[in-house]
Every structure is written in structure tokens, then in C-alpha cells.
Amino acid sequence: MWILERGGAVARVAALIAFLIGGALVEFWWPALLCCLGAWGFARRPDGVTLLLWALATASLAIVNGNFSALAALPLILGARHVDIPLRRCRWVFYAYYPAHLSLIAVVLRPA
């Protein structure tokens, strides 16, 4: 996305190369990258076309997980845009929360 925002033909080619290589390295492969690109596109230009592209990209996750349940997140995300809850943001909380919740899941799911 950063490469695409730079603009120009060279940036588009570089973004395509990054997409092709990156898709082979991330979980859920190219459909996951398409989903992220769709969300980014919709955030930049929230219209019907970008929403449709995002929904199709999200639906492509069914190739990997065998169902379309990821589409259930779209109405929640769209609805959340209309909810205004003022929260104080703590920049580094994510870096503590994320590994902590993964560790908790691992402990809970660990075989007895």
C-alpha cells in the first residue's frame, strides 16, 4: 500500500512484485492480501465500487478456509463507522495485548 501511494508506473510494478512474493509468504496467501488491499481501497474512497471490490476480495478467502464466514465481518465494520465512542489511545498497548492474548489461547488449547 505504501508503494502504491508513491504513484507512478514503477511503483505499480514494484507493488505487483511485492504482492506476488508476499502472497506466498503470509498466512491465507494472496486472498489475505486482496482483503487488506480492498479494505485500504474502501478506506481511501468509500463508495459502492470499492465496497464491492472489498467484498469480493473478502469472499476470496473462501478459497483457503472453505467457507464465506469472513463476509460476516463486513456489516460489522461498516456499522462500526457510525458509532462514535471516544477512547483514549495508548500507542503501545497493542504490542502487549497481542502476544498476551495469543499466549492465553495457547494455554487454554494446550492438550491436557
Biopython code that builds the backbone (N, CA, C, O; Angstrom):
import numpy as np
from Bio.PDB.StructureBuilder import StructureBuilder

atoms = [
    (1, "MET", "N", (0.830, -1.175, 0.000)),
    (1, "MET", "CA", (0.000, 0.000, 0.000)),
    (1, "MET", "C", (0.880, 1.245, 0.000)),
    (1, "MET", "O", (0.597, 2.226, -0.688)),
    (2, "TRP", "N", (1.947, 1.183, 0.783)),
    (2, "TRP", "CA", (2.871, 2.312, 0.808)),
    (2, "TRP", "C", (3.481, 2.527, -0.566)),
    (2, "TRP", "O", (3.621, 3.664, -1.017)),
    (3, "ILE", "N", (3.842, 1.440, -1.231)),
    (3, "ILE", "CA", (4.418, 1.550, -2.572)),
    (3, "ILE", "C", (3.389, 2.124, -3.540)),
    (3, "ILE", "O", (3.720, 2.989, -4.351)),
    (4, "LEU", "N", (2.152, 1.658, -3.466)),
    (4, "LEU", "CA", (1.113, 2.175, -4.354)),
    (4, "LEU", "C", (0.871, 3.659, -4.154)),
    (4, "LEU", "O", (0.615, 4.383, -5.117)),
    (5, "GLU", "N", (0.948, 4.114, -2.923)),
    (5, "GLU", "CA", (0.708, 5.530, -2.646)),
    (5, "GLU", "C", (1.796, 6.424, -3.209)),
    (5, "GLU", "O", (1.583, 7.626, -3.364)),
    (6, "ARG", "N", (2.944, 5.870, -3.516)),
    (6, "ARG", "CA", (4.012, 6.663, -4.126)),
    (6, "ARG", "C", (3.637, 7.085, -5.534)),
    (6, "ARG", "O", (4.079, 8.130, -6.010)),
    (7, "GLY", "N", (2.816, 6.272, -6.209)),
    (7, "GLY", "CA", (2.327, 6.604, -7.538)),
    (7, "GLY", "C", (3.333, 6.309, -8.630)),
    (7, "GLY", "O", (4.529, 6.163, -8.379)),
    (8, "GLY", "N", (2.823, 6.223, -9.846)),
    (8, "GLY", "CA", (3.670, 6.006, -10.997)),
    (8, "GLY", "C", (3.740, 4.549, -11.420)),
    (8, "GLY", "O", (3.386, 3.645, -10.664)),
    (9, "ALA", "N", (4.206, 4.342, -12.646)),
    (9, "ALA", "CA", (4.276, 3.001, -13.220)),
    (9, "ALA", "C", (5.283, 2.123, -12.492)),
    (9, "ALA", "O", (5.021, 0.943, -12.261)),
    (10, "VAL", "N", (6.419, 2.678, -12.133)),
    (10, "VAL", "CA", (7.437, 1.891, -11.432)),
    (10, "VAL", "C", (6.901, 1.419, -10.081)),
    (10, "VAL", "O", (7.138, 0.279, -9.679)),
    (11, "ALA", "N", (6.189, 2.286, -9.391)),
    (11, "ALA", "CA", (5.617, 1.911, -8.095)),
    (11, "ALA", "C", (4.580, 0.810, -8.262)),
    (11, "ALA", "O", (4.517, -0.098, -7.433)),
    (12, "ARG", "N", (3.766, 0.868, -9.311)),
    (12, "ARG", "CA", (2.766, -0.185, -9.537)),
    (12, "ARG", "C", (3.432, -1.525, -9.826)),
    (12, "ARG", "O", (2.973, -2.559, -9.340)),
    (13, "VAL", "N", (4.494, -1.520, -10.601)),
    (13, "VAL", "CA", (5.218, -2.761, -10.880)),
    (13, "VAL", "C", (5.850, -3.297, -9.598)),
    (13, "VAL", "O", (5.785, -4.497, -9.329)),
    (14, "ALA", "N", (6.457, -2.420, -8.812)),
    (14, "ALA", "CA", (7.063, -2.837, -7.541)),
    (14, "ALA", "C", (6.002, -3.394, -6.597)),
    (14, "ALA", "O", (6.250, -4.382, -5.906)),
    (15, "ALA", "N", (4.815, -2.768, -6.560)),
    (15, "ALA", "CA", (3.730, -3.255, -5.705)),
    (15, "ALA", "C", (3.255, -4.630, -6.174)),
    (15, "ALA", "O", (2.955, -5.497, -5.353)),
    (16, "LEU", "N", (3.188, -4.828, -7.473)),
    (16, "LEU", "CA", (2.793, -6.129, -8.007)),
    (16, "LEU", "C", (3.805, -7.207, -7.628)),
    (16, "LEU", "O", (3.423, -8.313, -7.245)),
    (17, "ILE", "N", (5.074, -6.891, -7.734)),
    (17, "ILE", "CA", (6.114, -7.847, -7.343)),
    (17, "ILE", "C", (6.023, -8.153, -5.847)),
    (17, "ILE", "O", (6.124, -9.310, -5.440)),
    (18, "ALA", "N", (5.833, -7.117, -5.034)),
    (18, "ALA", "CA", (5.688, -7.322, -3.589)),
    (18, "ALA", "C", (4.458, -8.171, -3.284)),
    (18, "ALA", "O", (4.493, -9.015, -2.388)),
    (19, "PHE", "N", (3.376, -7.954, -4.023)),
    (19, "PHE", "CA", (2.152, -8.731, -3.841)),
    (19, "PHE", "C", (2.401, -10.200, -4.183)),
    (19, "PHE", "O", (2.015, -11.091, -3.426)),
    (20, "LEU", "N", (3.041, -10.448, -5.315)),
    (20, "LEU", "CA", (3.283, -11.827, -5.751)),
    (20, "LEU", "C", (4.203, -12.577, -4.792)),
    (20, "LEU", "O", (3.949, -13.736, -4.464)),
    (21, "ILE", "N", (5.258, -11.925, -4.348)),
    (21, "ILE", "CA", (6.182, -12.572, -3.407)),
    (21, "ILE", "C", (5.555, -12.666, -2.020)),
    (21, "ILE", "O", (5.606, -13.715, -1.379)),
    (22, "GLY", "N", (4.963, -11.564, -1.562)),
    (22, "GLY", "CA", (4.372, -11.539, -0.226)),
    (22, "GLY", "C", (3.238, -12.521, -0.057)),
    (22, "GLY", "O", (3.080, -13.109, 1.013)),
    (23, "GLY", "N", (2.440, -12.709, -1.104)),
    (23, "GLY", "CA", (1.328, -13.645, -1.024)),
    (23, "GLY", "C", (1.772, -15.072, -0.762)),
    (23, "GLY", "O", (1.035, -15.862, -0.170)),
    (24, "ALA", "N", (2.964, -15.396, -1.198)),
    (24, "ALA", "CA", (3.489, -16.736, -0.957)),
    (24, "ALA", "C", (4.009, -16.898, 0.469)),
    (24, "ALA", "O", (4.229, -18.020, 0.926)),
    (25, "LEU", "N", (4.205, -15.789, 1.169)),
    (25, "LEU", "CA", (4.840, -15.840, 2.489)),
    (25, "LEU", "C", (3.889, -15.634, 3.659)),
    (25, "LEU", "O", (4.244, -15.956, 4.793)),
    (26, "VAL", "N", (2.692, -15.108, 3.420)),
    (26, "VAL", "CA", (1.792, -14.789, 4.523)),
    (26, "VAL", "C", (0.710, -15.854, 4.677)),
    (26, "VAL", "O", (0.418, -16.611, 3.751)),
    (27, "GLU", "N", (0.128, -15.889, 5.869)),
    (27, "GLU", "CA", (-0.973, -16.803, 6.136)),
    (27, "GLU", "C", (-2.177, -16.395, 5.297)),
    (27, "GLU", "O", (-2.444, -15.200, 5.164)),
    (28, "PHE", "N", (-2.894, -17.321, 4.740)),
    (28, "PHE", "CA", (-4.048, -17.116, 3.855)),
    (28, "PHE", "C", (-3.655, -16.544, 2.503)),
    (28, "PHE", "O", (-4.521, -16.139, 1.728)),
    (29, "TRP", "N", (-2.382, -16.507, 2.216)),
    (29, "TRP", "CA", (-1.807, -16.217, 0.909)),
    (29, "TRP", "C", (-2.369, -14.960, 0.250)),
    (29, "TRP", "O", (-2.641, -13.962, 0.917)),
    (30, "TRP", "N", (-2.537, -15.025, -1.069)),
    (30, "TRP", "CA", (-2.943, -13.849, -1.846)),
    (30, "TRP", "C", (-4.348, -13.376, -1.505)),
    (30, "TRP", "O", (-4.582, -12.169, -1.546)),
    (31, "PRO", "N", (-5.305, -14.248, -1.168)),
    (31, "PRO", "CA", (-6.616, -13.745, -0.765)),
    (31, "PRO", "C", (-6.541, -12.805, 0.453)),
    (31, "PRO", "O", (-7.290, -11.832, 0.534)),
    (32, "ALA", "N", (-5.643, -13.098, 1.389)),
    (32, "ALA", "CA", (-5.497, -12.217, 2.558)),
    (32, "ALA", "C", (-4.984, -10.847, 2.127)),
    (32, "ALA", "O", (-5.450, -9.821, 2.622)),
    (33, "LEU", "N", (-4.029, -10.834, 1.209)),
    (33, "LEU", "CA", (-3.523, -9.551, 0.720)),
    (33, "LEU", "C", (-4.597, -8.799, -0.045)),
    (33, "LEU", "O", (-4.706, -7.579, 0.076)),
    (34, "LEU", "N", (-5.396, -9.518, -0.834)),
    (34, "LEU", "CA", (-6.506, -8.872, -1.543)),
    (34, "LEU", "C", (-7.499, -8.259, -0.563)),
    (34, "LEU", "O", (-8.007, -7.161, -0.791)),
    (35, "CYS", "N", (-7.774, -8.966, 0.522)),
    (35, "CYS", "CA", (-8.701, -8.456, 1.539)),
    (35, "CYS", "C", (-8.160, -7.166, 2.160)),
    (35, "CYS", "O", (-8.903, -6.202, 2.344)),
    (36, "CYS", "N", (-6.880, -7.154, 2.477)),
    (36, "CYS", "CA", (-6.262, -5.950, 3.041)),
    (36, "CYS", "C", (-6.270, -4.799, 2.037)),
    (36, "CYS", "O", (-6.559, -3.657, 2.397)),
    (37, "LEU", "N", (-5.955, -5.101, 0.788)),
    (37, "LEU", "CA", (-5.987, -4.061, -0.246)),
    (37, "LEU", "C", (-7.398, -3.535, -0.454)),
    (37, "LEU", "O", (-7.592, -2.340, -0.682)),
    (38, "GLY", "N", (-8.386, -4.424, -0.375)),
    (38, "GLY", "CA", (-9.776, -3.985, -0.504)),
    (38, "GLY", "C", (-10.192, -3.060, 0.624)),
    (38, "GLY", "O", (-10.868, -2.058, 0.390)),
    (39, "ALA", "N", (-9.795, -3.387, 1.843)),
    (39, "ALA", "CA", (-10.109, -2.526, 2.994)),
    (39, "ALA", "C", (-9.426, -1.182, 2.850)),
    (39, "ALA", "O", (-10.025, -0.144, 3.129)),
    (40, "TRP", "N", (-8.169, -1.194, 2.414)),
    (40, "TRP", "CA", (-7.427, 0.051, 2.202)),
    (40, "TRP", "C", (-8.100, 0.894, 1.130)),
    (40, "TRP", "O", (-8.261, 2.103, 1.295)),
    (41, "GLY", "N", (-8.494, 0.255, 0.029)),
    (41, "GLY", "CA", (-9.162, 0.988, -1.047)),
    (41, "GLY", "C", (-10.473, 1.594, -0.588)),
    (41, "GLY", "O", (-10.788, 2.732, -0.937)),
    (42, "PHE", "N", (-11.244, 0.841, 0.194)),
    (42, "PHE", "CA", (-12.521, 1.361, 0.690)),
    (42, "PHE", "C", (-12.305, 2.503, 1.683)),
    (42, "PHE", "O", (-13.075, 3.463, 1.699)),
    (43, "ALA", "N", (-11.280, 2.405, 2.497)),
    (43, "ALA", "CA", (-10.994, 3.484, 3.451)),
    (43, "ALA", "C", (-10.597, 4.767, 2.721)),
    (43, "ALA", "O", (-10.915, 5.867, 3.172)),
    (44, "ARG", "N", (-9.912, 4.623, 1.612)),
    (44, "ARG", "CA", (-9.492, 5.792, 0.832)),
    (44, "ARG", "C", (-10.652, 6.397, 0.049)),
    (44, "ARG", "O", (-10.757, 7.618, -0.061)),
    (45, "ARG", "N", (-11.524, 5.548, -0.495)),
    (45, "ARG", "CA", (-12.648, 6.021, -1.294)),
    (45, "ARG", "C", (-13.868, 5.170, -0.981)),
    (45, "ARG", "O", (-14.122, 4.179, -1.666)),
    (46, "PRO", "N", (-14.629, 5.543, 0.050)),
    (46, "PRO", "CA", (-15.771, 4.715, 0.465)),
    (46, "PRO", "C", (-16.979, 4.888, -0.463)),
    (46, "PRO", "O", (-17.875, 5.684, -0.186)),
    (47, "ASP", "N", (-16.990, 4.138, -1.557)),
    (47, "ASP", "CA", (-18.132, 4.163, -2.465)),
    (47, "ASP", "C", (-18.549, 2.734, -2.783)),
    (47, "ASP", "O", (-17.936, 1.780, -2.301)),
    (48, "GLY", "N", (-19.581, 2.590, -3.586)),
    (48, "GLY", "CA", (-20.116, 1.272, -3.885)),
    (48, "GLY", "C", (-19.144, 0.361, -4.619)),
    (48, "GLY", "O", (-19.112, -0.844, -4.372)),
    (49, "VAL", "N", (-18.357, 0.929, -5.514)),
    (49, "VAL", "CA", (-17.416, 0.114, -6.294)),
    (49, "VAL", "C", (-16.328, -0.460, -5.394)),
    (49, "VAL", "O", (-16.028, -1.652, -5.462)),
    (50, "THR", "N", (-15.736, 0.384, -4.552)),
    (50, "THR", "CA", (-14.670, -0.120, -3.681)),
    (50, "THR", "C", (-15.228, -1.083, -2.633)),
    (50, "THR", "O", (-14.542, -2.021, -2.227)),
    (51, "LEU", "N", (-16.470, -0.856, -2.192)),
    (51, "LEU", "CA", (-17.102, -1.796, -1.266)),
    (51, "LEU", "C", (-17.302, -3.151, -1.939)),
    (51, "LEU", "O", (-17.051, -4.190, -1.330)),
    (52, "LEU", "N", (-17.749, -3.143, -3.181)),
    (52, "LEU", "CA", (-17.933, -4.393, -3.914)),
    (52, "LEU", "C", (-16.599, -5.113, -4.100)),
    (52, "LEU", "O", (-16.517, -6.327, -3.914)),
    (53, "LEU", "N", (-15.555, -4.371, -4.467)),
    (53, "LEU", "CA", (-14.235, -4.978, -4.630)),
    (53, "LEU", "C", (-13.721, -5.573, -3.318)),
    (53, "LEU", "O", (-13.136, -6.655, -3.300)),
    (54, "TRP", "N", (-13.950, -4.845, -2.220)),
    (54, "TRP", "CA", (-13.545, -5.341, -0.909)),
    (54, "TRP", "C", (-14.317, -6.613, -0.552)),
    (54, "TRP", "O", (-13.740, -7.573, -0.042)),
    (55, "ALA", "N", (-15.629, -6.613, -0.824)),
    (55, "ALA", "CA", (-16.442, -7.797, -0.529)),
    (55, "ALA", "C", (-15.981, -8.994, -1.356)),
    (55, "ALA", "O", (-15.906, -10.108, -0.838)),
    (56, "LEU", "N", (-15.674, -8.779, -2.628)),
    (56, "LEU", "CA", (-15.176, -9.870, -3.462)),
    (56, "LEU", "C", (-13.821, -10.381, -2.969)),
    (56, "LEU", "O", (-13.566, -11.585, -2.958)),
    (57, "ALA", "N", (-12.955, -9.447, -2.560)),
    (57, "ALA", "CA", (-11.656, -9.843, -2.023)),
    (57, "ALA", "C", (-11.831, -10.644, -0.740)),
    (57, "ALA", "O", (-11.131, -11.633, -0.523)),
    (58, "THR", "N", (-12.754, -10.222, 0.102)),
    (58, "THR", "CA", (-13.024, -10.945, 1.340)),
    (58, "THR", "C", (-13.620, -12.322, 1.033)),
    (58, "THR", "O", (-13.297, -13.310, 1.694)),
    (59, "ALA", "N", (-14.482, -12.374, 0.037)),
    (59, "ALA", "CA", (-15.063, -13.660, -0.358)),
    (59, "ALA", "C", (-13.995, -14.614, -0.887)),
    (59, "ALA", "O", (-14.143, -15.831, -0.783)),
    (60, "SER", "N", (-12.930, -14.070, -1.448)),
    (60, "SER", "CA", (-11.866, -14.939, -1.971)),
    (60, "SER", "C", (-11.170, -15.722, -0.867)),
    (60, "SER", "O", (-10.472, -16.694, -1.154)),
    (61, "LEU", "N", (-11.344, -15.322, 0.387)),
    (61, "LEU", "CA", (-10.781, -16.096, 1.498)),
    (61, "LEU", "C", (-11.391, -17.490, 1.580)),
    (61, "LEU", "O", (-10.819, -18.386, 2.201)),
    (62, "ALA", "N", (-12.560, -17.674, 0.950)),
    (62, "ALA", "CA", (-13.199, -18.995, 0.947)),
    (62, "ALA", "C", (-12.339, -20.026, 0.230)),
    (62, "ALA", "O", (-12.468, -21.224, 0.480)),
    (63, "ILE", "N", (-11.471, -19.573, -0.651)),
    (63, "ILE", "CA", (-10.558, -20.493, -1.324)),
    (63, "ILE", "C", (-9.680, -21.195, -0.296)),
    (63, "ILE", "O", (-9.350, -22.371, -0.447)),
    (64, "VAL", "N", (-9.308, -20.468, 0.746)),
    (64, "VAL", "CA", (-8.402, -21.002, 1.757)),
    (64, "VAL", "C", (-9.163, -21.687, 2.890)),
    (64, "VAL", "O", (-8.827, -22.805, 3.281)),
    (65, "ASN", "N", (-10.202, -21.007, 3.423)),
    (65, "ASN", "CA", (-10.845, -21.557, 4.618)),
    (65, "ASN", "C", (-12.101, -22.381, 4.331)),
    (65, "ASN", "O", (-12.689, -22.945, 5.254)),
    (66, "GLY", "N", (-12.519, -22.459, 3.066)),
    (66, "GLY", "CA", (-13.627, -23.335, 2.704)),
    (66, "GLY", "C", (-15.011, -22.823, 3.017)),
    (66, "GLY", "O", (-15.978, -23.569, 2.868)),
    (67, "ASN", "N", (-15.152, -21.573, 3.446)),
    (67, "ASN", "CA", (-16.473, -21.008, 3.697)),
    (67, "ASN", "C", (-16.427, -19.489, 3.499)),
    (67, "ASN", "O", (-15.360, -18.901, 3.319)),
    (68, "PHE", "N", (-17.590, -18.883, 3.536)),
    (68, "PHE", "CA", (-17.691, -17.440, 3.313)),
    (68, "PHE", "C", (-17.936, -16.672, 4.607)),
    (68, "PHE", "O", (-18.450, -15.554, 4.576)),
    (69, "SER", "N", (-17.574, -17.258, 5.733)),
    (69, "SER", "CA", (-17.864, -16.623, 7.018)),
    (69, "SER", "C", (-17.130, -15.296, 7.207)),
    (69, "SER", "O", (-17.578, -14.467, 8.000)),
    (70, "ALA", "N", (-16.028, -15.070, 6.512)),
    (70, "ALA", "CA", (-15.315, -13.789, 6.638)),
    (70, "ALA", "C", (-16.194, -12.631, 6.189)),
    (70, "ALA", "O", (-15.997, -11.501, 6.636)),
    (71, "LEU", "N", (-17.157, -12.893, 5.315)),
    (71, "LEU", "CA", (-18.055, -11.828, 4.859)),
    (71, "LEU", "C", (-18.928, -11.289, 5.991)),
    (71, "LEU", "O", (-19.432, -10.169, 5.902)),
    (72, "ALA", "N", (-19.112, -12.071, 7.049)),
    (72, "ALA", "CA", (-19.920, -11.617, 8.183)),
    (72, "ALA", "C", (-19.293, -10.414, 8.873)),
    (72, "ALA", "O", (-19.988, -9.658, 9.551)),
    (73, "ALA", "N", (-17.992, -10.230, 8.708)),
    (73, "ALA", "CA", (-17.324, -9.092, 9.336)),
    (73, "ALA", "C", (-17.646, -7.773, 8.636)),
    (73, "ALA", "O", (-17.605, -6.720, 9.272)),
    (74, "LEU", "N", (-17.961, -7.807, 7.358)),
    (74, "LEU", "CA", (-18.177, -6.558, 6.621)),
    (74, "LEU", "C", (-19.319, -5.706, 7.170)),
    (74, "LEU", "O", (-19.124, -4.505, 7.358)),
    (75, "PRO", "N", (-20.512, -6.272, 7.440)),
    (75, "PRO", "CA", (-21.561, -5.418, 8.019)),
    (75, "PRO", "C", (-21.169, -4.836, 9.377)),
    (75, "PRO", "O", (-21.521, -3.702, 9.702)),
    (76, "LEU", "N", (-20.434, -5.628, 10.166)),
    (76, "LEU", "CA", (-19.988, -5.111, 11.468)),
    (76, "LEU", "C", (-19.028, -3.937, 11.289)),
    (76, "LEU", "O", (-19.135, -2.928, 11.985)),
    (77, "ILE", "N", (-18.097, -4.074, 10.359)),
    (77, "ILE", "CA", (-17.136, -2.996, 10.110)),
    (77, "ILE", "C", (-17.847, -1.769, 9.569)),
    (77, "ILE", "O", (-17.566, -0.651, 9.999)),
    (78, "LEU", "N", (-18.759, -1.964, 8.636)),
    (78, "LEU", "CA", (-19.488, -0.827, 8.069)),
    (78, "LEU", "C", (-20.348, -0.143, 9.122)),
    (78, "LEU", "O", (-20.439, 1.084, 9.156)),
    (79, "GLY", "N", (-20.976, -0.936, 9.979)),
    (79, "GLY", "CA", (-21.782, -0.358, 11.048)),
    (79, "GLY", "C", (-20.948, 0.369, 12.088)),
    (79, "GLY", "O", (-21.382, 1.381, 12.639)),
    (80, "ALA", "N", (-19.763, -0.136, 12.357)),
    (80, "ALA", "CA", (-18.890, 0.489, 13.354)),
    (80, "ALA", "C", (-18.454, 1.885, 12.934)),
    (80, "ALA", "O", (-18.095, 2.702, 13.782)),
    (81, "ARG", "N", (-18.479, 2.163, 11.654)),
    (81, "ARG", "CA", (-18.108, 3.510, 11.189)),
    (81, "ARG", "C", (-19.075, 4.573, 11.708)),
    (81, "ARG", "O", (-18.727, 5.752, 11.773)),
    (82, "HIS", "N", (-20.288, 4.158, 12.076)),
    (82, "HIS", "CA", (-21.314, 5.105, 12.508)),
    (82, "HIS", "C", (-21.435, 5.207, 14.025)),
    (82, "HIS", "O", (-22.299, 5.921, 14.535)),
    (83, "VAL", "N", (-20.583, 4.504, 14.737)),
    (83, "VAL", "CA", (-20.591, 4.530, 16.191)),
    (83, "VAL", "C", (-19.412, 5.386, 16.652)),
    (83, "VAL", "O", (-18.264, 5.148, 16.275)),
    (84, "ASP", "N", (-19.718, 6.371, 17.462)),
    (84, "ASP", "CA", (-18.663, 7.270, 17.937)),
    (84, "ASP", "C", (-18.483, 7.077, 19.440)),
    (84, "ASP", "O", (-19.266, 7.592, 20.238)),
    (85, "ILE", "N", (-17.467, 6.346, 19.813)),
    (85, "ILE", "CA", (-17.145, 6.130, 21.219)),
    (85, "ILE", "C", (-15.767, 6.741, 21.458)),
    (85, "ILE", "O", (-14.764, 6.230, 20.959)),
    (86, "PRO", "N", (-15.718, 7.820, 22.211)),
    (86, "PRO", "CA", (-14.410, 8.439, 22.437)),
    (86, "PRO", "C", (-13.544, 7.553, 23.346)),
    (86, "PRO", "O", (-13.922, 7.234, 24.473)),
    (87, "LEU", "N", (-12.397, 7.176, 22.834)),
    (87, "LEU", "CA", (-11.462, 6.360, 23.588)),
    (87, "LEU", "C", (-10.098, 7.025, 23.576)),
    (87, "LEU", "O", (-9.665, 7.582, 22.567)),
    (88, "ARG", "N", (-9.441, 6.957, 24.701)),
    (88, "ARG", "CA", (-8.072, 7.443, 24.766)),
    (88, "ARG", "C", (-7.181, 6.380, 24.137)),
    (88, "ARG", "O", (-7.272, 5.205, 24.493)),
    (89, "ARG", "N", (-6.355, 6.768, 23.243)),
    (89, "ARG", "CA", (-5.496, 5.812, 22.539)),
    (89, "ARG", "C", (-4.148, 5.716, 23.224)),
    (89, "ARG", "O", (-3.499, 6.721, 23.517)),
    (90, "CYS", "N", (-3.748, 4.491, 23.469)),
    (90, "CYS", "CA", (-2.425, 4.216, 24.029)),
    (90, "CYS", "C", (-1.631, 3.506, 22.946)),
    (90, "CYS", "O", (-1.936, 2.368, 22.587)),
    (91, "ARG", "N", (-0.649, 4.156, 22.445)),
    (91, "ARG", "CA", (0.070, 3.702, 21.271)),
    (91, "ARG", "C", (0.656, 2.298, 21.395)),
    (91, "ARG", "O", (0.627, 1.544, 20.423)),
    (92, "TRP", "N", (1.175, 1.930, 22.534)),
    (92, "TRP", "CA", (1.909, 0.676, 22.664)),
    (92, "TRP", "C", (1.114, -0.454, 23.306)),
    (92, "TRP", "O", (1.668, -1.532, 23.522)),
    (93, "VAL", "N", (-0.148, -0.249, 23.614)),
    (93, "VAL", "CA", (-0.951, -1.279, 24.262)),
    (93, "VAL", "C", (-1.062, -2.521, 23.376)),
    (93, "VAL", "O", (-1.021, -3.641, 23.886)),
    (94, "PHE", "N", (-1.200, -2.345, 22.082)),
    (94, "PHE", "CA", (-1.327, -3.463, 21.155)),
    (94, "PHE", "C", (-0.158, -4.435, 21.291)),
    (94, "PHE", "O", (-0.349, -5.650, 21.251)),
    (95, "TYR", "N", (1.045, -3.899, 21.450)),
    (95, "TYR", "CA", (2.233, -4.745, 21.491)),
    (95, "TYR", "C", (2.295, -5.603, 22.752)),
    (95, "TYR", "O", (2.999, -6.612, 22.771)),
    (96, "ALA", "N", (1.587, -5.229, 23.781)),
    (96, "ALA", "CA", (1.474, -6.068, 24.967)),
    (96, "ALA", "C", (0.257, -6.991, 24.850)),
    (96, "ALA", "O", (0.328, -8.175, 25.181)),
    (97, "TYR", "N", (-0.856, -6.434, 24.374)),
    (97, "TYR", "CA", (-2.099, -7.195, 24.293)),
    (97, "TYR", "C", (-1.996, -8.375, 23.327)),
    (97, "TYR", "O", (-2.401, -9.487, 23.664)),
    (98, "TYR", "N", (-1.467, -8.144, 22.148)),
    (98, "TYR", "CA", (-1.496, -9.172, 21.103)),
    (98, "TYR", "C", (-0.758, -10.447, 21.521)),
    (98, "TYR", "O", (-1.346, -11.527, 21.458)),
    (99, "PRO", "N", (0.508, -10.362, 21.946)),
    (99, "PRO", "CA", (1.161, -11.618, 22.367)),
    (99, "PRO", "C", (0.529, -12.212, 23.629)),
    (99, "PRO", "O", (0.526, -13.430, 23.806)),
    (100, "ALA", "N", (-0.003, -11.360, 24.501)),
    (100, "ALA", "CA", (-0.633, -11.882, 25.717)),
    (100, "ALA", "C", (-1.876, -12.699, 25.370)),
    (100, "ALA", "O", (-2.079, -13.775, 25.933)),
    (101, "HIS", "N", (-2.698, -12.213, 24.465)),
    (101, "HIS", "CA", (-3.916, -12.961, 24.147)),
    (101, "HIS", "C", (-3.580, -14.235, 23.363)),
    (101, "HIS", "O", (-4.271, -15.241, 23.519)),
    (102, "LEU", "N", (-2.543, -14.218, 22.529)),
    (102, "LEU", "CA", (-2.126, -15.446, 21.843)),
    (102, "LEU", "C", (-1.590, -16.476, 22.837)),
    (102, "LEU", "O", (-1.839, -17.672, 22.691)),
    (103, "SER", "N", (-0.860, -16.012, 23.840)),
    (103, "SER", "CA", (-0.350, -16.913, 24.880)),
    (103, "SER", "C", (-1.498, -17.528, 25.663)),
    (103, "SER", "O", (-1.473, -18.718, 25.975)),
    (104, "LEU", "N", (-2.503, -16.724, 25.980)),
    (104, "LEU", "CA", (-3.668, -17.226, 26.705)),
    (104, "LEU", "C", (-4.399, -18.287, 25.888)),
    (104, "LEU", "O", (-4.796, -19.318, 26.431)),
    (105, "ILE", "N", (-4.580, -18.049, 24.605)),
    (105, "ILE", "CA", (-5.219, -19.027, 23.736)),
    (105, "ILE", "C", (-4.410, -20.323, 23.707)),
    (105, "ILE", "O", (-4.983, -21.411, 23.769)),
    (106, "ALA", "N", (-3.085, -20.216, 23.615)),
    (106, "ALA", "CA", (-2.232, -21.401, 23.590)),
    (106, "ALA", "C", (-2.358, -22.193, 24.887)),
    (106, "ALA", "O", (-2.377, -23.423, 24.859)),
    (107, "VAL", "N", (-2.443, -21.512, 26.008)),
    (107, "VAL", "CA", (-2.580, -22.191, 27.300)),
    (107, "VAL", "C", (-3.926, -22.898, 27.389)),
    (107, "VAL", "O", (-3.998, -24.034, 27.856)),
    (108, "VAL", "N", (-4.983, -22.242, 26.948)),
    (108, "VAL", "CA", (-6.327, -22.815, 27.019)),
    (108, "VAL", "C", (-6.451, -24.026, 26.097)),
    (108, "VAL", "O", (-7.089, -25.015, 26.459)),
    (109, "LEU", "N", (-5.849, -23.959, 24.914)),
    (109, "LEU", "CA", (-5.975, -25.029, 23.940)),
    (109, "LEU", "C", (-4.934, -26.141, 24.084)),
    (109, "LEU", "O", (-4.986, -27.142, 23.368)),
    (110, "ARG", "N", (-3.998, -25.964, 25.000)),
    (110, "ARG", "CA", (-2.944, -26.962, 25.202)),
    (110, "ARG", "C", (-3.580, -28.278, 25.652)),
    (110, "ARG", "O", (-4.421, -28.298, 26.551)),
    (111, "PRO", "N", (-3.169, -29.374, 25.015)),
    (111, "PRO", "CA", (-3.725, -30.671, 25.420)),
    (111, "PRO", "C", (-3.368, -31.001, 26.866)),
    (111, "PRO", "O", (-2.281, -30.680, 27.345)),
    (112, "ALA", "N", (-4.297, -31.639, 27.537)),
    (112, "ALA", "CA", (-4.099, -31.981, 28.968)),
    (112, "ALA", "C", (-3.114, -33.088, 29.167)),
    (112, "ALA", "O", (-2.848, -33.481, 30.303)),
]
sb = StructureBuilder()
sb.init_structure("model")
sb.init_model(0)
sb.init_chain("A")
sb.init_seg("    ")
for serial, (resi, resn, name, xyz) in enumerate(atoms, 1):
    if name == "N":
        sb.init_residue(resn, " ", resi, " ")
    sb.init_atom(name, np.array(xyz, "f"), 0.0, 1.0, " ", f" {name:<3s}", serial, name[0])
structure = sb.get_structure()
